Amino acid sequence: MPKESNKSSKEEQNKMDKDGMENSSEPSEEMIGKRMGRNTPSPHRLTPQSSPPTFVSVEELMETAKGVTNMALAHEIVLNSAFQVKPFEPEEGSLEKQVKEIMHKAFWDCLAAELSENPPSYSHAIKLVGDIKETLLSFLLPGQSRLRGQIEETLDLSLIQQEAENCALDISKVARFIIDMMATFCAPCRDNDVKNLREITEIVPLFKSIFAVLDKMKIDMANFAVSSLRPHLLQQSVEYERKKFQEFLEKQPNALDFTKKWLQDTADYVNRGEVEGGATCTPNSSQLSLSVHNHAYLGLLKWDHDAESFPETLLMDQSRFQEMQHELEQLALVASVLLIVYNSAGEAISGLPGLMERLKKTIKILVSEMHTPSFKDDETFAAIGEKLCMELRGCLSQHGFSLFSAERESTLKGQIVAAKFADNPIRKVIDSRIQTYLLGFLETCTNRCAPALPGGLAPISKELEEIAVKLGRLVTFNKLVYSPFYQKILQEILIRGENVDV
């Protein structure tokens, strides 16, 4: 590529980096920035050949950012069964929170001042009733015409205004009707909140509490709608995400560079026979394409997130893969240490009820923070050795077995400490068996038949199966969305492989 083109590309990249920093408060634009800025060279990784930079207008960028935001939200709803809408609250002590509190206090003080006049002024109170009326109407289903009629009739703002002008308005009566309607619409978890409203006699505190409970009811209704719609969103979400990504790809032709590199690297890995059992099918077979794809997903569970750019088609799931990666590393350590202990103790402790779970619980607690900066592996594994040996001494003594000699106990502690290293033989065996199990799960998930559990993984079988199910669900959805892109990329990779072989 000519030098002028490189210079232009760098200037464009610097401009986009600067824009991304100025708009860092917008998560959608940040995500766009990450995807668009992937062709920046890094000393820590090899950057794939990118397409020439495509220049877009601010309007196009904002439209794309909005599309990615909506796509990310739909994706989260479908894949995260625990997804919930939560109210936004400014940080404690922030300027935003202080301004909000001042504004709210000024409003409620103004309302109190109006109601204390003689005769009372209800202009602010009537506006509040109008807001409450709109909220109550928003809770109605299409067929609830009787309730709609009651709300429209009782909270008729023009009639309430006339009553206020003629000093005939009973604002307490209006509030009681509002509370009755809230009791009709609210979820069971809000019954106590609504009940407490009936005990408030002062008008200003009552309206403040009514709005607080209505805000909670809005969140409840939103979460109910999300949970009700989730089963129907899957197919629509697949088509929606694919369409939005296609639109993004048309604006950024290099938006698949790292996906291509991810699949190419995996294909090279499989073709070299570095996977378990090697590649057993011909290079141009559909089985090889599927094998490459499944191994590629497994590779994301061993990803170096600091040094390598994540595939663009999986950016929205990067945190999920990283979470599973951390869980699997912890489980591999637990299984490795337990295998060391049981091989060392032999038949003396095999089959003793409850011992396995106690040892497992101890190890899990001590390695639970292994991915935090404050984790000290030397101290932690020394502590694991001490605690497990103490547990074994008590167990052997309780069941009438001979205690370990000091030399044997010291050897066991040394083996446990050695398990902290990634190249430890036992840890490598356990890790390889975990990978084999997960690969088998991906290959058989279409048949809904779980693969056999390899030896040494029985203590972590429950946790491992949970991760496998989570991985299978994520991979299946990702393939549904991006299958047209993957098929084209894999076909090109296999054709290049055939040409190289010739």
C-alpha positions, 0 to 999 in steps of 0.5 A: 500500500502507498505511504500516502494511504498509510498516512491517511489511515493513521490520521483517520484512526487518530481522529476516530480515537479522539472522537471515541474519547470525547463520547465515552459516556455513550456505550453504543458509540464506544462499541462502534469505536472498538469495532471501527478502530480495529486496524490500529497497529499494536506491539502485542498482536499481529494485525490482519490486512484491513480494507481501505478506510471508509469515511462516514458522515456524523449522521451515518455514525450516529445512526449506526451507533443507535442500531448497535445499541438496539441490537445489543439490548435485544441480544441481552434480553434473549441470552440473559434470562436474568436480564431486568430493567433497573431504575437509573440512580445518579451516584451518591454525592455526584453533581447530578444527584445534588441537582436532582434533589434540589429540584425535587425539594423546590417542587414539593416545597412549592406544592406545599406552599400552594396547598397552604394558601387560603383558599388553597391553590391546586394548579401544581396538584392538578398537573400531578394528577394528570401525570398520574392519570397518564401512568395509570392508563399506560398500565391498561391492557387493550381489553380493559375498557371498564377500568379505562372509563373509570380512570377517565371519568374520575380523573377528568382534569377539566372537571377537577379544575372546575371543582378547584375554582369553586372550592369544591375539590376534595383532593383526598378523595382523588388520592384515594381513587388513585391508590385503589387503582394502583392496588388493582394494577400492582404486582404482589410484591408492591402490595405492602407499598400500596397499603402503606400509602393509605396510612399517609394523611398529609397531601404532599408526603402522600403524593411524593410516596405515590410517585415513588411507588408508581416508579417501581410499578413501571419497572415491574411492568417493564420486566414483566413485558420482557419476561413475557416476550422473551420466548417470542423474541428469539427468531426476530432477534436473529434476523434483527441482529443479522440485518443490523450487522449487515448494515454495519458491514456495508459502512465498514467493509473491514468489520470482519477482519478479526473474525477472519483471523480467528477462524483462519488461525483455528483452521491452521491449528486443526490442520496441523493436528494439534487438537485432540485426535487430530483432523480425521476428515478431508480438507474440503469436507463439511465435517472439517468446516464444522470442526474448525468452527467448534474448535474456534469457539473453544479457543475463545475460552483460552483467549488472551483478552489483553493481547488479542482482539476479539472477533467482531461477531462475538463482541457483545458476548466477550464478557460472557466468554471471559466469565466462563474462562475464569470459571473453567480455570477455577474448576480445573484447579479444583479438579487437579488438586482433588485428583492429587489428594485422592491419588496420594491418599489412596483407598484410605479416603475413597468413598468416605461420605462428605469428604470430597465436598468438604475438600472441594468447598475449601479449595473453591473458597481459597481460589475464588479470587484468583483473577483479582490483582490482590490474589497471591498464588504462593500464599494461597496454594500453601494455605490450600495444602495446610488446610487439606492436610489438616482435614485429611488428618482428622478424617483418617483419625476418625475412621481408624486409618494411619496418619500420613508421615511428615515426609508424605504430608510434605510431599502432598503439600508440594504437589498441591503447590505445584498445581498452580503452574499452568504447565503442571502435568496433572493440570494439563491433563485435567484441562485437556479433558475439560476441553474434550468434554466441552467439544463433545458437548458442542458436537452433540448439542444438536442431538440433545445428548450430553457426552460422557464425562472424562475421568477425573472430572466427576467432582466438578461435573455439575458446574461443568455441565452448567457451563457447557449448557451456557456455552452451547446456548451462546454458540447456537445463537451466534451461529444462527445470527452470523451463519451466512458470514461464517459460511463464506469465510470458512469456504474461502479458508478451505479453498485456500487450504486446498490450493496450498495442498496442490 
